[in-house]
Amino acid sequence: MTDLDIARSVKPLPIQEISKQLGLSPDEVYPYGRHKGKVSLAALERLKSKPQGRYVLVTAINPTPLGEGKTTTSIGLSMGLCRLGHRAVVTLRQPSLGPVFGVKGGGTGGGHAQVIPMEEINLHLTGDAHAVSTAHNLLSAFVDNHVFHGNPLELDPARISWPRTVGISDRALREVALGEGTGNRRSQFVISEASEVMAILALASGQTDLRYRLGQIIVGLTTTGRPIRAKDLNCVGSMAVLLKEALLPNVVQTLEGSPAFVHTGPFGNIAHGNCSILADAIAIRCADYVVTEAGFGSDLGAEKFFNIKCRVSGLKPAAAVVVATLRALKLHGGGGPVKAGMPLPSTLTELNQDALEKGFANLEQHIANVKAHGVPVVVAVNAFKGDSARELEWVRDQAKKVGAAEAAVSTHWADGGKGSEDLARAVLHAASQNSSFSHLYDLAWPIKKKIETIAARMYGAGAVSYDGAAEQQLDVAQQLGYGQLPICMAKTPLSLSHDPAAKGRPTGFTLPVKEVRLLAGAGFLTAVCSGIQLMPGLPKKPAGERIDIDGRTGDIVGLS
């Protein structure tokens, strides 16, 4: 059975029943159809005095291009915790249409560890991503309209930094020439998940904070270097109106009928890579355990979770799960190349202890990355059909030897919540320990020191180099008073380094930073490493080629 077949084989509970499990009243959840809803922020106000559940992060090692199952592990773990008698909620980002129709396919989990309704979550859900794109592009239109109508703010066309956005992968839009009234300048599109508006939506604590953050967006500089913000263009009110409903967290369910939040979708490699703080804030007051997923490995999504998201939300993780698979460990041990859409080589799927042992160094770094933040680590060895029991047990034992508090083999993809009960027990034990959570760096440090600390401690870099443009952008950020912002690193997820071909645990390399972007509304600086694009491209055989509607039944086919 395909993932879509499995998802359709389950009869979902009405959204009102999921709301009751969360302790939400009927007037606090606005149904969008029968099986999804939006949660009013009034619920957060009512629940603010309730005790908070324990907060569990799910991250991973550096993956193969196929991914290692962070989403399935997050969903499976939440279902496993429920099976053990605990109230558990999983909080996830909304899948991006770019990967859905591109390389990766859907982002609702897989096998028997999914959130449903699968088709709706993978496509439009409640329209939040479209609202982000529209609000972003409204500001883009206001910027160029202001220049066209005389430019009273003296915005320098050559120093306009605000791009446009679209929700699908389209490499042709990485650089565009703008026409009438724009000064004939060149600009670009970024994918919606890289938009500052998406980052703001994910980090906003409410409507007032959302509006304030939108107003702080810097769209460019004047000829004298003065920043022009969205609020200067009188665009903020309209943007906030477009995002009014998108700010409300979306509630859905797992295949086993336990609650799930799916809200906002910043990418983990080029944005901060975590779901909204509002979804987590509500969930943590409705459950004993909240399982939340951060994008890609601990070097990316988890580091940003600890140092950006947790600074804003004030929530402290009790434990973190690092997902590993035999195939990814063997890849990092020299087991052979992997390409999306192509069969895995036998060097990754068959017994290969030599590659496994060499590749284990990658997992060791990710364990160290989490422990550097004072959080107990549980290693989840995500098992696939045909995996060697001996190799699985070897990874589990070695993980504990190098610092993991617990390690467990999980078969949630095949067995749902039942297959993750051992992992759930391991998480319960780790989360009962005293977490001494701390941030990796002090915000008062110089910008370069923060970047270089991340590069050295999270990646293993020996040094950081800065292109001339990055040096200038660092100077501007400092001069404008933004030197105390946290850092959002944009780099490849396929390696600890900036080079996707550098597998295992590379050390001593120089990390090249080509650009530093100031996202004043979101409240961080994005350091973009060489080789990173903010607009992905489609592969030779996009996943969208197999997606269609069955003319007989009207059902969607081909989603995965």
Secondary structure as a PSIPRED ss2 file (coil, helix, strand):
# PSIPRED VFORMAT (PSIPRED V4.0)

   1 M C   1.000  0.000  0.000
   2 T C   1.000  0.000  0.000
   3 D H   0.000  1.000  0.000
   4 L H   0.000  1.000  0.000
   5 D H   0.000  1.000  0.000
   6 I H   0.000  1.000  0.000
   7 A H   0.000  1.000  0.000
   8 R H   0.000  1.000  0.000
   9 S C   1.000  0.000  0.000
  10 V C   1.000  0.000  0.000
  11 K C   1.000  0.000  0.000
  12 P C   1.000  0.000  0.000
  13 L C   1.000  0.000  0.000
  14 P C   1.000  0.000  0.000
  15 I H   0.000  1.000  0.000
  16 Q H   0.000  1.000  0.000
  17 E H   0.000  1.000  0.000
  18 I H   0.000  1.000  0.000
  19 S H   0.000  1.000  0.000
  20 K H   0.000  1.000  0.000
  21 Q H   0.000  1.000  0.000
  22 L H   0.000  1.000  0.000
  23 G C   1.000  0.000  0.000
  24 L C   1.000  0.000  0.000
  25 S C   1.000  0.000  0.000
  26 P H   0.000  1.000  0.000
  27 D H   0.000  1.000  0.000
  28 E H   0.000  1.000  0.000
  29 V E   0.000  0.000  1.000
  30 Y E   0.000  0.000  1.000
  31 P E   0.000  0.000  1.000
  32 Y C   1.000  0.000  0.000
  33 G C   1.000  0.000  0.000
  34 R C   1.000  0.000  0.000
  35 H C   1.000  0.000  0.000
  36 K C   1.000  0.000  0.000
  37 G E   0.000  0.000  1.000
  38 K E   0.000  0.000  1.000
  39 V E   0.000  0.000  1.000
  40 S C   1.000  0.000  0.000
  41 L C   1.000  0.000  0.000
  42 A H   0.000  1.000  0.000
  43 A H   0.000  1.000  0.000
  44 L H   0.000  1.000  0.000
  45 E H   0.000  1.000  0.000
  46 R H   0.000  1.000  0.000
  47 L H   0.000  1.000  0.000
  48 K C   1.000  0.000  0.000
  49 S C   1.000  0.000  0.000
  50 K C   1.000  0.000  0.000
  51 P C   1.000  0.000  0.000
  52 Q C   1.000  0.000  0.000
  53 G C   1.000  0.000  0.000
  54 R E   0.000  0.000  1.000
  55 Y E   0.000  0.000  1.000
  56 V E   0.000  0.000  1.000
  57 L E   0.000  0.000  1.000
  58 V E   0.000  0.000  1.000
  59 T E   0.000  0.000  1.000
  60 A E   0.000  0.000  1.000
  61 I C   1.000  0.000  0.000
  62 N C   1.000  0.000  0.000
  63 P C   1.000  0.000  0.000
  64 T C   1.000  0.000  0.000
  65 P C   1.000  0.000  0.000
  66 L C   1.000  0.000  0.000
  67 G C   1.000  0.000  0.000
  68 E C   1.000  0.000  0.000
  69 G C   1.000  0.000  0.000
  70 K H   0.000  1.000  0.000
  71 T H   0.000  1.000  0.000
  72 T H   0.000  1.000  0.000
  73 T H   0.000  1.000  0.000
  74 S H   0.000  1.000  0.000
  75 I H   0.000  1.000  0.000
  76 G H   0.000  1.000  0.000
  77 L H   0.000  1.000  0.000
  78 S H   0.000  1.000  0.000
  79 M H   0.000  1.000  0.000
  80 G H   0.000  1.000  0.000
  81 L H   0.000  1.000  0.000
  82 C H   0.000  1.000  0.000
  83 R H   0.000  1.000  0.000
  84 L C   1.000  0.000  0.000
  85 G C   1.000  0.000  0.000
  86 H C   1.000  0.000  0.000
  87 R C   1.000  0.000  0.000
  88 A E   0.000  0.000  1.000
  89 V E   0.000  0.000  1.000
  90 V E   0.000  0.000  1.000
  91 T E   0.000  0.000  1.000
  92 L E   0.000  0.000  1.000
  93 R C   1.000  0.000  0.000
  94 Q C   1.000  0.000  0.000
  95 P C   1.000  0.000  0.000
  96 S C   1.000  0.000  0.000
  97 L H   0.000  1.000  0.000
  98 G H   0.000  1.000  0.000
  99 P H   0.000  1.000  0.000
 100 V H   0.000  1.000  0.000
 101 F C   1.000  0.000  0.000
 102 G C   1.000  0.000  0.000
 103 V C   1.000  0.000  0.000
 104 K C   1.000  0.000  0.000
 105 G C   1.000  0.000  0.000
 106 G C   1.000  0.000  0.000
 107 G C   1.000  0.000  0.000
 108 T C   1.000  0.000  0.000
 109 G E   0.000  0.000  1.000
 110 G E   0.000  0.000  1.000
 111 G C   1.000  0.000  0.000
 112 H C   1.000  0.000  0.000
 113 A E   0.000  0.000  1.000
 114 Q E   0.000  0.000  1.000
 115 V E   0.000  0.000  1.000
 116 I E   0.000  0.000  1.000
 117 P C   1.000  0.000  0.000
 118 M H   0.000  1.000  0.000
 119 E H   0.000  1.000  0.000
 120 E H   0.000  1.000  0.000
 121 I H   0.000  1.000  0.000
 122 N H   0.000  1.000  0.000
 123 L C   1.000  0.000  0.000
 124 H C   1.000  0.000  0.000
 125 L C   1.000  0.000  0.000
 126 T C   1.000  0.000  0.000
 127 G C   1.000  0.000  0.000
 128 D H   0.000  1.000  0.000
 129 A H   0.000  1.000  0.000
 130 H H   0.000  1.000  0.000
 131 A H   0.000  1.000  0.000
 132 V H   0.000  1.000  0.000
 133 S H   0.000  1.000  0.000
 134 T H   0.000  1.000  0.000
 135 A H   0.000  1.000  0.000
 136 H H   0.000  1.000  0.000
 137 N H   0.000  1.000  0.000
 138 L H   0.000  1.000  0.000
 139 L H   0.000  1.000  0.000
 140 S H   0.000  1.000  0.000
 141 A H   0.000  1.000  0.000
 142 F H   0.000  1.000  0.000
 143 V H   0.000  1.000  0.000
 144 D H   0.000  1.000  0.000
 145 N H   0.000  1.000  0.000
 146 H H   0.000  1.000  0.000
 147 V H   0.000  1.000  0.000
 148 F H   0.000  1.000  0.000
 149 H C   1.000  0.000  0.000
 150 G C   1.000  0.000  0.000
 151 N C   1.000  0.000  0.000
 152 P C   1.000  0.000  0.000
 153 L C   1.000  0.000  0.000
 154 E C   1.000  0.000  0.000
 155 L E   0.000  0.000  1.000
 156 D E   0.000  0.000  1.000
 157 P E   0.000  0.000  1.000
 158 A E   0.000  0.000  1.000
 159 R E   0.000  0.000  1.000
 160 I E   0.000  0.000  1.000
 161 S C   1.000  0.000  0.000
 162 W C   1.000  0.000  0.000
 163 P C   1.000  0.000  0.000
 164 R E   0.000  0.000  1.000
 165 T E   0.000  0.000  1.000
 166 V E   0.000  0.000  1.000
 167 G C   1.000  0.000  0.000
 168 I C   1.000  0.000  0.000
 169 S C   1.000  0.000  0.000
 170 D C   1.000  0.000  0.000
 171 R H   0.000  1.000  0.000
 172 A H   0.000  1.000  0.000
 173 L H   0.000  1.000  0.000
 174 R C   1.000  0.000  0.000
 175 E C   1.000  0.000  0.000
 176 V E   0.000  0.000  1.000
 177 A E   0.000  0.000  1.000
 178 L C   1.000  0.000  0.000
 179 G C   1.000  0.000  0.000
 180 E C   1.000  0.000  0.000
 181 G C   1.000  0.000  0.000
 182 T C   1.000  0.000  0.000
 183 G C   1.000  0.000  0.000
 184 N C   1.000  0.000  0.000
 185 R C   1.000  0.000  0.000
 186 R E   0.000  0.000  1.000
 187 S E   0.000  0.000  1.000
 188 Q C   1.000  0.000  0.000
 189 F E   0.000  0.000  1.000
 190 V E   0.000  0.000  1.000
 191 I E   0.000  0.000  1.000
 192 S H   0.000  1.000  0.000
 193 E H   0.000  1.000  0.000
 194 A H   0.000  1.000  0.000
 195 S C   1.000  0.000  0.000
 196 E H   0.000  1.000  0.000
 197 V H   0.000  1.000  0.000
 198 M H   0.000  1.000  0.000
 199 A H   0.000  1.000  0.000
 200 I H   0.000  1.000  0.000
 201 L H   0.000  1.000  0.000
 202 A H   0.000  1.000  0.000
 203 L H   0.000  1.000  0.000
 204 A C   1.000  0.000  0.000
 205 S C   1.000  0.000  0.000
 206 G C   1.000  0.000  0.000
 207 Q H   0.000  1.000  0.000
 208 T H   0.000  1.000  0.000
 209 D H   0.000  1.000  0.000
 210 L H   0.000  1.000  0.000
 211 R H   0.000  1.000  0.000
 212 Y H   0.000  1.000  0.000
 213 R H   0.000  1.000  0.000
 214 L H   0.000  1.000  0.000
 215 G H   0.000  1.000  0.000
 216 Q H   0.000  1.000  0.000
 217 I C   1.000  0.000  0.000
 218 I E   0.000  0.000  1.000
 219 V E   0.000  0.000  1.000
 220 G E   0.000  0.000  1.000
 221 L E   0.000  0.000  1.000
 222 T E   0.000  0.000  1.000
 223 T C   1.000  0.000  0.000
 224 T C   1.000  0.000  0.000
 225 G C   1.000  0.000  0.000
 226 R C   1.000  0.000  0.000
 227 P E   0.000  0.000  1.000
 228 I E   0.000  0.000  1.000
 229 R E   0.000  0.000  1.000
 230 A H   0.000  1.000  0.000
 231 K H   0.000  1.000  0.000
 232 D H   0.000  1.000  0.000
 233 L H   0.000  1.000  0.000
 234 N C   1.000  0.000  0.000
 235 C C   1.000  0.000  0.000
 236 V H   0.000  1.000  0.000
 237 G H   0.000  1.000  0.000
 238 S H   0.000  1.000  0.000
 239 M H   0.000  1.000  0.000
 240 A H   0.000  1.000  0.000
 241 V H   0.000  1.000  0.000
 242 L H   0.000  1.000  0.000
 243 L C   1.000  0.000  0.000
 244 K C   1.000  0.000  0.000
 245 E C   1.000  0.000  0.000
 246 A C   1.000  0.000  0.000
 247 L C   1.000  0.000  0.000
 248 L C   1.000  0.000  0.000
 249 P C   1.000  0.000  0.000
 250 N E   0.000  0.000  1.000
 251 V E   0.000  0.000  1.000
 252 V E   0.000  0.000  1.000
 253 Q E   0.000  0.000  1.000
 254 T E   0.000  0.000  1.000
 255 L C   1.000  0.000  0.000
 256 E C   1.000  0.000  0.000
 257 G C   1.000  0.000  0.000
 258 S C   1.000  0.000  0.000
 259 P E   0.000  0.000  1.000
 260 A E   0.000  0.000  1.000
 261 F E   0.000  0.000  1.000
 262 V E   0.000  0.000  1.000
 263 H C   1.000  0.000  0.000
 264 T C   1.000  0.000  0.000
 265 G C   1.000  0.000  0.000
 266 P C   1.000  0.000  0.000
 267 F C   1.000  0.000  0.000
 268 G C   1.000  0.000  0.000
 269 N C   1.000  0.000  0.000
 270 I C   1.000  0.000  0.000
 271 A C   1.000  0.000  0.000
 272 H C   1.000  0.000  0.000
 273 G C   1.000  0.000  0.000
 274 N E   0.000  0.000  1.000
 275 C C   1.000  0.000  0.000
 276 S C   1.000  0.000  0.000
 277 I H   0.000  1.000  0.000
 278 L H   0.000  1.000  0.000
 279 A H   0.000  1.000  0.000
 280 D H   0.000  1.000  0.000
 281 A H   0.000  1.000  0.000
 282 I H   0.000  1.000  0.000
 283 A H   0.000  1.000  0.000
 284 I C   1.000  0.000  0.000
 285 R C   1.000  0.000  0.000
 286 C C   1.000  0.000  0.000
 287 A C   1.000  0.000  0.000
 288 D C   1.000  0.000  0.000
 289 Y E   0.000  0.000  1.000
 290 V E   0.000  0.000  1.000
 291 V E   0.000  0.000  1.000
 292 T E   0.000  0.000  1.000
 293 E E   0.000  0.000  1.000
 294 A E   0.000  0.000  1.000
 295 G C   1.000  0.000  0.000
 296 F C   1.000  0.000  0.000
 297 G C   1.000  0.000  0.000
 298 S H   0.000  1.000  0.000
 299 D H   0.000  1.000  0.000
 300 L H   0.000  1.000  0.000
 301 G H   0.000  1.000  0.000
 302 A H   0.000  1.000  0.000
 303 E H   0.000  1.000  0.000
 304 K H   0.000  1.000  0.000
 305 F H   0.000  1.000  0.000
 306 F H   0.000  1.000  0.000
 307 N H   0.000  1.000  0.000
 308 I H   0.000  1.000  0.000
 309 K H   0.000  1.000  0.000
 310 C H   0.000  1.000  0.000
 311 R H   0.000  1.000  0.000
 312 V H   0.000  1.000  0.000
 313 S H   0.000  1.000  0.000
 314 G C   1.000  0.000  0.000
 315 L C   1.000  0.000  0.000
 316 K C   1.000  0.000  0.000
 317 P C   1.000  0.000  0.000
 318 A C   1.000  0.000  0.000
 319 A E   0.000  0.000  1.000
 320 A E   0.000  0.000  1.000
 321 V E   0.000  0.000  1.000
 322 V E   0.000  0.000  1.000
 323 V E   0.000  0.000  1.000
 324 A E   0.000  0.000  1.000
 325 T C   1.000  0.000  0.000
 326 L H   0.000  1.000  0.000
 327 R H   0.000  1.000  0.000
 328 A H   0.000  1.000  0.000
 329 L H   0.000  1.000  0.000
 330 K H   0.000  1.000  0.000
 331 L H   0.000  1.000  0.000
 332 H H   0.000  1.000  0.000
 333 G C   1.000  0.000  0.000
 334 G C   1.000  0.000  0.000
 335 G C   1.000  0.000  0.000
 336 G C   1.000  0.000  0.000
 337 P C   1.000  0.000  0.000
 338 V C   1.000  0.000  0.000
 339 K C   1.000  0.000  0.000
 340 A C   1.000  0.000  0.000
 341 G C   1.000  0.000  0.000
 342 M C   1.000  0.000  0.000
 343 P C   1.000  0.000  0.000
 344 L C   1.000  0.000  0.000
 345 P C   1.000  0.000  0.000
 346 S H   0.000  1.000  0.000
 347 T H   0.000  1.000  0.000
 348 L H   0.000  1.000  0.000
 349 T H   0.000  1.000  0.000
 350 E C   1.000  0.000  0.000
 351 L C   1.000  0.000  0.000
 352 N C   1.000  0.000  0.000
 353 Q H   0.000  1.000  0.000
 354 D H   0.000  1.000  0.000
 355 A H   0.000  1.000  0.000
 356 L H   0.000  1.000  0.000
 357 E H   0.000  1.000  0.000
 358 K H   0.000  1.000  0.000
 359 G H   0.000  1.000  0.000
 360 F H   0.000  1.000  0.000
 361 A H   0.000  1.000  0.000
 362 N H   0.000  1.000  0.000
 363 L H   0.000  1.000  0.000
 364 E H   0.000  1.000  0.000
 365 Q H   0.000  1.000  0.000
 366 H H   0.000  1.000  0.000
 367 I H   0.000  1.000  0.000
 368 A H   0.000  1.000  0.000
 369 N H   0.000  1.000  0.000
 370 V H   0.000  1.000  0.000
 371 K H   0.000  1.000  0.000
 372 A C   1.000  0.000  0.000
 373 H C   1.000  0.000  0.000
 374 G C   1.000  0.000  0.000
 375 V C   1.000  0.000  0.000
 376 P C   1.000  0.000  0.000
 377 V E   0.000  0.000  1.000
 378 V E   0.000  0.000  1.000
 379 V E   0.000  0.000  1.000
 380 A E   0.000  0.000  1.000
 381 V E   0.000  0.000  1.000
 382 N E   0.000  0.000  1.000
 383 A C   1.000  0.000  0.000
 384 F C   1.000  0.000  0.000
 385 K C   1.000  0.000  0.000
 386 G C   1.000  0.000  0.000
 387 D C   1.000  0.000  0.000
 388 S C   1.000  0.000  0.000
 389 A H   0.000  1.000  0.000
 390 R H   0.000  1.000  0.000
 391 E H   0.000  1.000  0.000
 392 L H   0.000  1.000  0.000
 393 E H   0.000  1.000  0.000
 394 W H   0.000  1.000  0.000
 395 V H   0.000  1.000  0.000
 396 R H   0.000  1.000  0.000
 397 D H   0.000  1.000  0.000
 398 Q H   0.000  1.000  0.000
 399 A H   0.000  1.000  0.000
 400 K H   0.000  1.000  0.000
 401 K H   0.000  1.000  0.000
 402 V C   1.000  0.000  0.000
 403 G C   1.000  0.000  0.000
 404 A C   1.000  0.000  0.000
 405 A C   1.000  0.000  0.000
 406 E E   0.000  0.000  1.000
 407 A E   0.000  0.000  1.000
 408 A E   0.000  0.000  1.000
 409 V E   0.000  0.000  1.000
 410 S E   0.000  0.000  1.000
 411 T C   1.000  0.000  0.000
 412 H H   0.000  1.000  0.000
 413 W H   0.000  1.000  0.000
 414 A H   0.000  1.000  0.000
 415 D H   0.000  1.000  0.000
 416 G H   0.000  1.000  0.000
 417 G H   0.000  1.000  0.000
 418 K H   0.000  1.000  0.000
 419 G H   0.000  1.000  0.000
 420 S H   0.000  1.000  0.000
 421 E H   0.000  1.000  0.000
 422 D H   0.000  1.000  0.000
 423 L H   0.000  1.000  0.000
 424 A H   0.000  1.000  0.000
 425 R H   0.000  1.000  0.000
 426 A H   0.000  1.000  0.000
 427 V H   0.000  1.000  0.000
 428 L H   0.000  1.000  0.000
 429 H H   0.000  1.000  0.000
 430 A H   0.000  1.000  0.000
 431 A H   0.000  1.000  0.000
 432 S C   1.000  0.000  0.000
 433 Q C   1.000  0.000  0.000
 434 N C   1.000  0.000  0.000
 435 S C   1.000  0.000  0.000
 436 S C   1.000  0.000  0.000
 437 F C   1.000  0.000  0.000
 438 S C   1.000  0.000  0.000
 439 H C   1.000  0.000  0.000
 440 L C   1.000  0.000  0.000
 441 Y C   1.000  0.000  0.000
 442 D C   1.000  0.000  0.000
 443 L C   1.000  0.000  0.000
 444 A C   1.000  0.000  0.000
 445 W C   1.000  0.000  0.000
 446 P C   1.000  0.000  0.000
 447 I H   0.000  1.000  0.000
 448 K H   0.000  1.000  0.000
 449 K H   0.000  1.000  0.000
 450 K H   0.000  1.000  0.000
 451 I H   0.000  1.000  0.000
 452 E H   0.000  1.000  0.000
 453 T H   0.000  1.000  0.000
 454 I H   0.000  1.000  0.000
 455 A H   0.000  1.000  0.000
 456 A H   0.000  1.000  0.000
 457 R H   0.000  1.000  0.000
 458 M H   0.000  1.000  0.000
 459 Y H   0.000  1.000  0.000
 460 G C   1.000  0.000  0.000
 461 A C   1.000  0.000  0.000
 462 G C   1.000  0.000  0.000
 463 A E   0.000  0.000  1.000
 464 V E   0.000  0.000  1.000
 465 S E   0.000  0.000  1.000
 466 Y E   0.000  0.000  1.000
 467 D C   1.000  0.000  0.000
 468 G H   0.000  1.000  0.000
 469 A H   0.000  1.000  0.000
 470 A H   0.000  1.000  0.000
 471 E H   0.000  1.000  0.000
 472 Q H   0.000  1.000  0.000
 473 Q H   0.000  1.000  0.000
 474 L H   0.000  1.000  0.000
 475 D H   0.000  1.000  0.000
 476 V H   0.000  1.000  0.000
 477 A H   0.000  1.000  0.000
 478 Q H   0.000  1.000  0.000
 479 Q H   0.000  1.000  0.000
 480 L C   1.000  0.000  0.000
 481 G C   1.000  0.000  0.000
 482 Y C   1.000  0.000  0.000
 483 G C   1.000  0.000  0.000
 484 Q C   1.000  0.000  0.000
 485 L C   1.000  0.000  0.000
 486 P C   1.000  0.000  0.000
 487 I E   0.000  0.000  1.000
 488 C E   0.000  0.000  1.000
 489 M E   0.000  0.000  1.000
 490 A E   0.000  0.000  1.000
 491 K C   1.000  0.000  0.000
 492 T C   1.000  0.000  0.000
 493 P C   1.000  0.000  0.000
 494 L C   1.000  0.000  0.000
 495 S C   1.000  0.000  0.000
 496 L C   1.000  0.000  0.000
 497 S C   1.000  0.000  0.000
 498 H C   1.000  0.000  0.000
 499 D C   1.000  0.000  0.000
 500 P C   1.000  0.000  0.000
 501 A C   1.000  0.000  0.000
 502 A C   1.000  0.000  0.000
 503 K C   1.000  0.000  0.000
 504 G C   1.000  0.000  0.000
 505 R C   1.000  0.000  0.000
 506 P C   1.000  0.000  0.000
 507 T C   1.000  0.000  0.000
 508 G C   1.000  0.000  0.000
 509 F C   1.000  0.000  0.000
 510 T E   0.000  0.000  1.000
 511 L E   0.000  0.000  1.000
 512 P E   0.000  0.000  1.000
 513 V E   0.000  0.000  1.000
 514 K E   0.000  0.000  1.000
 515 E E   0.000  0.000  1.000
 516 V E   0.000  0.000  1.000
 517 R E   0.000  0.000  1.000
 518 L E   0.000  0.000  1.000
 519 L E   0.000  0.000  1.000
 520 A C   1.000  0.000  0.000
 521 G C   1.000  0.000  0.000
 522 A C   1.000  0.000  0.000
 523 G C   1.000  0.000  0.000
 524 F E   0.000  0.000  1.000
 525 L E   0.000  0.000  1.000
 526 T E   0.000  0.000  1.000
 527 A E   0.000  0.000  1.000
 528 V E   0.000  0.000  1.000
 529 C E   0.000  0.000  1.000
 530 S C   1.000  0.000  0.000
 531 G C   1.000  0.000  0.000
 532 I C   1.000  0.000  0.000
 533 Q C   1.000  0.000  0.000
 534 L C   1.000  0.000  0.000
 535 M C   1.000  0.000  0.000
 536 P C   1.000  0.000  0.000
 537 G C   1.000  0.000  0.000
 538 L C   1.000  0.000  0.000
 539 P C   1.000  0.000  0.000
 540 K C   1.000  0.000  0.000
 541 K C   1.000  0.000  0.000
 542 P C   1.000  0.000  0.000
 543 A H   0.000  1.000  0.000
 544 G H   0.000  1.000  0.000
 545 E H   0.000  1.000  0.000
 546 R H   0.000  1.000  0.000
 547 I C   1.000  0.000  0.000
 548 D E   0.000  0.000  1.000
 549 I E   0.000  0.000  1.000
 550 D C   1.000  0.000  0.000
 551 G C   1.000  0.000  0.000
 552 R C   1.000  0.000  0.000
 553 T C   1.000  0.000  0.000
 554 G C   1.000  0.000  0.000
 555 D C   1.000  0.000  0.000
 556 I E   0.000  0.000  1.000
 557 V E   0.000  0.000  1.000
 558 G C   1.000  0.000  0.000
 559 L C   1.000  0.000  0.000
 560 S C   1.000  0.000  0.000
